[in-house]
């Protein structure tokens, strides 16, 4: 089963649900074990995690990290379809296509004996819960190394930076009144919209960095009012802020907390991801991926937050690197079928090149 067929199979599982996650995790474990790759499965916070180690028993260690969960979609989005070079379906790009190619690469690398390779897969990358993540759990279990790659969508570029995330539930207070006399009240829903507009215009939103034009502020949910004929006296809004490397989440939060009649609750927070472009593993990966493109054009910044932070915080440098596609989280999500093969071969070439290209000076002896 090559990358395309494997990605199609993974898409059929509705992994926005717990049952779908468990079924997909069971399939992944079975697929690996059928190819003589011993896989361990378990659960963290009730969600499946999978890990497998192949190759050397000691020496340089690479982590291939993926996630099988997806955001919710319509039923037909879990029925993969092919149009030319595009494979459509929920999670095709984010990141079941990349996950399929990583699984194939892990199998390809099982017989080499120079580099140890950890393949790890979690089920809560799309979660907005501010709790210990599956990736943190795997790090605690020792699945770290010299370099980590998470297969998030990057169009075959190397994500050396990712924005941080500050997800907030903001409770805005107003004054109730009869719907027939709204001027006697203070409408909390309208005030909440003004709060959001205030955040959109704060100074941090106009800043930029080397790889990012701007932060982003998105209004994801409004919860307010309990009767049509009553001026609402409370409203909650969920705001998703993606801030830049070098910006302070604490400072942003303090400015928001200073808005009158507004109480802020942190739902989820993740620091920006940063790895140096001149890291020896980043340069080697760029050489394996470049395909005639100057290596300095390979490095990019990703607007989304990343679980690669779990590895960075544990001292393992890492990047985001995934196949070509588009429309992730949208109605027409797709991944380039030809890029899946290129992605798989790039991972294999990268791992096989480590002993020869980097030399002992860059290799950790475990």
N, C-alpha and C positions, 0 to 999 in steps of 0.2 A: 504494500500500500504506500504509494508515494505521497508527496506533500499535499497535492490537490485533493486526492481521495480522503486522506486523513483529516484535512481541514473541513471537507464537506461533512464527514461523519461527526466531527466535534460541533459543527454548527447546528446539527439536528437536536442537540440537547439544549433545552431551555434553562440555561445556567444563571438566569435571574432568579430562579427558585431553588430552594434547598434540595428538593428531590432531583432536579436536573443536575445540580452540582454533584450530588452523590453518584448519580448514574454516570456522569462524564468522568469523574475521578476513578470510578471502578473500571471504566473502559481504558483510560490512560494507563493505569497500573497493569491491566491485563495485556494491553498492547506491548508495553515494555517487556514484561516477563515472557511473553511469547517469543521475544527476540533475544532471550537470555540476558536481559538487563534486570537485575534484582531491584525492585522498587519497594519502598516503605510507604505505607499510608497511615494517616492518623487524622486527628481533628483538633482544631483550635477554635475556641468559642463556638463549638458545634459545627464548624465548617471544615470541609476536607482539605488536607494538605498532602502533597506527594513529594517524595525525594528519592533520587537514585544517584549512585556514584559509580563512575566507570573510569577505566584507564589506570594510571599509576596509583600505587598505594602510598606514595610519598612524593614530595617535590612540588613544583609549581601547580597551583590550583585555580581553576576557572569555574565560576558559577554561571550557569544558564538559568535565568529566572523568568517565569511566566505566570499568567493568571488565567483561570478558566471561566471566571464569572463575567457576566455582561450586564448592561443596563436592560431594563424591560423592553420588550418589543412586541409587535403584533405576531399572531400565530404564523402567518405566512413568511415572516422573516426567519423562522427556524426551518424553513424548507430551502436549502441552498439551490441556487440556479447559476448557470454559466452563460455568459454572453461574451464571446470572443476570448480575450485574455482576462476577463474580470469574473471573479467568483463573488456572488452577492450573498448576503445573509447577515443576521445579527451576530456580531463578533468576528466577522471575516477579517476585518482590519485590526480590531481592538479586542483580543489579540489571538484569535484561534488559528488564523493563518500562520502567524509567527510561532505560536505554540506547537503546531504540527511540524513545522520545519525544525524547531529545536528538538522535538522528540526524535525526528529522523537523524539529526546531527548527533544526538547522544548515542543512538545505535551505531552510527558510522565511527564514532570515536571510542567505542568500547574495546576495540582490539589493540589500540596503541598503548604504549607503556611508558611514555615520557611525561605526560601531563595528567593530573587528576582532574576530572570534570564532575561537578555536582549539577545535576538537573533538578530544579525545585519548582513546584507549582502551588499557587495559593488560590483561594476562592473569595477573597474579600478586598481585592484591589479597588473595585468600584464602590465599596461601602463608604458611607460618610460617618461611621461611628468613630469617635475619638477614643479608641481603646487599643490595647496591644494588638498589632496586626499579625496576620499569618506570616508575613515576611520577617517581622521582629521575632516571632516564635522560632522560625527556622534558623535565624542567626543565633539565637540562644542555644539551639541544639547543635551548633557548630558548623553549620553550612556557610562558611565564609571562605576566603581565599585571597589570592593575589589580585584578582580582578573579577568584576561581575558585569554581566550583560543582561538587561531586562528587555524583553521583546516588544516594547510599546511601539506604536506607529511612528516611524521617522522617515519613511520613503528612502530607505537605504542610506540615510545620513546617520551621523553619530551625535546623539544628544549629550553634549558635555555639560549642559546646564538645563535645569527645569525650574519653573516658577514654584514658589511656595504657595500653600493654600491656607486660607483662614475662612472657615465656614462658620457663620454666625446665625443664631436665632435671636432676633431683636424684638423685644416686647415694647410696644408703644402705648402709652396711656392717654385717654381722652376723657370726655365727660358725656354721660348719657343724656338723651333728651327724646321727646316724642318726635317721630318722623315727620309730623305735620309742622313742627316748629324747629327745624334743624339749627336755626340761628341761636337757639338757647343752649345748644350742646357744643362739644368740641370733638369732631369726627376723627376717631383714632385711625380709621383706614386711610383717610386722606392725609393725616399727619404721617402715617407710615410711608406713604409714597414720597412725601417731602423729605423724610429721613433718608430714604434711598437716594433721592436726587442730591441731598447734601453730601452723602458719601461719594457719589459719582464725581463731585466737584472738588473734593479735598485735594490738597497739594500733591500727595503721594501718587495720585492717578495721572499726573502730568509728567512724571519722571520717566526716564528711560535708562537702559544699560547697554553694554556692548552687544548683546545678542537679542535684546528685546526692545521693541518700540515703546511699550507701555504695560502697566499692570492691567488687569481686567476686574470689573465689578458686575456681577450678574444677580438679578432678582429671580430666585427660583420658585418661591412659594409665598402666597399671602393667605393668612388665616385670620378672619376677623368678622365681627358681627354675629348676632344670634337671633335677630328678627328683622324683617323688612321694614317695619314701621317704628324702628328704634334707631337713634343715632348711636353707633357703636362706641363704647368707652374703652375698648381694648382691641389691639390688633398685633399679630405676630407676623414677621416676615423673615424668610430665610435668604441670606445674602452670601454669595460665593465670591470671595476675593482671592485673586491669584496675584501675589506680590513678587517683586523682583529680588534677585540676589542683591544683597546690600541694604535692602529695606528692612525695617523692624516691624514684625508682627505686633509686638507689645506697644509700639508707638502708634500704629494704626488703630489698634483696639482702644487705646487711651483716648484718641481723638473721637472715636465713635461713642464711647461711654460718656463723653462730655456733652453730647447732644441732649437737649432738655427732654424730659419725659420718656427717656429711652433706656431700657435695661438690656445689656448684651450678655448672651450666653455663648460660649465657644462650643460648637458642635464637633468640629474637627480642625486640627492644625497640623501642618506639615511644613518643615523648613525647605527652602530651595535646595536643589541638588547642584553641586558644583564639582567638577573634576578638571584638572589642568589639561589643556590641549597637548602639552609636551610630555604627558605621562607616556612611558615607554609602551605600555599596552594599548593606549589610545592610538599612538602613531602606528603601531603594527596593525591594529584593526583597520585603520584608515588605508594603509597600503593594500590590505587584502580586499577591501571594498572598492577602492578608488575607480578601477576600471577605466583608467585614462583621465579621470577628473583630478585636478590638483588637490592634494590632501588637505590644504587649508580650507577648501570649500566644503569638505565633508562634515566639519563640526557645525552644529546648530544648537539653538536653544529651543526647548519645548514649552509651549504655553501651559500644558497640564502639569500637575504635580506627579511625583513618581515614587514608587516603592523602593527605588534604588537608594533612597535616603536611609533605609534600614541598614544597608550594607555600608554606606559611607560612614554612618555613625559608629559602626563596628570596626572601622579602620580598613575596610575593603574598598578601594576605589572602583567606580563602576560608571557605566553609561547606559543610555537607552539606545537601542538599535533594533529596527524592525523593517519589515518589507514595505513595498509600495502599495498604496491604496487610497481610499478616501471615504468620506461620509460617516465616520465613526460616531456612534450615538444618534445617527440620523436614520431616515426611512430607507435609504438606498446605500447601505454600507457595502463596500467591496474591497477586495484585495487583488492585486495583480498576480495571476497564476505563475507567470514566468519569473516574477521576482521571488517567489517562494523557493524555487530551486536555486536561484542565485544567493538568496539569504542563507539557505542551508549550506551551500558550498563555501560561502564566505566564513561561516562559523567554523567549519571543519578545517579550512585552510588556515585560519587564524590560530586555532589550537595546535595544529601540526607544525606551524612555523615558530612557535614560542621557543623551543630549545635551540633551534638553529639561529634565529634572528636576534633574540634578546641576550643570550649568553648568561653565564653564571652570575654576572653582576646584578642582574635584575630578577633572578629567580630565588624564591624563598624555599629553603629546604626544611620540610616539616619533620 
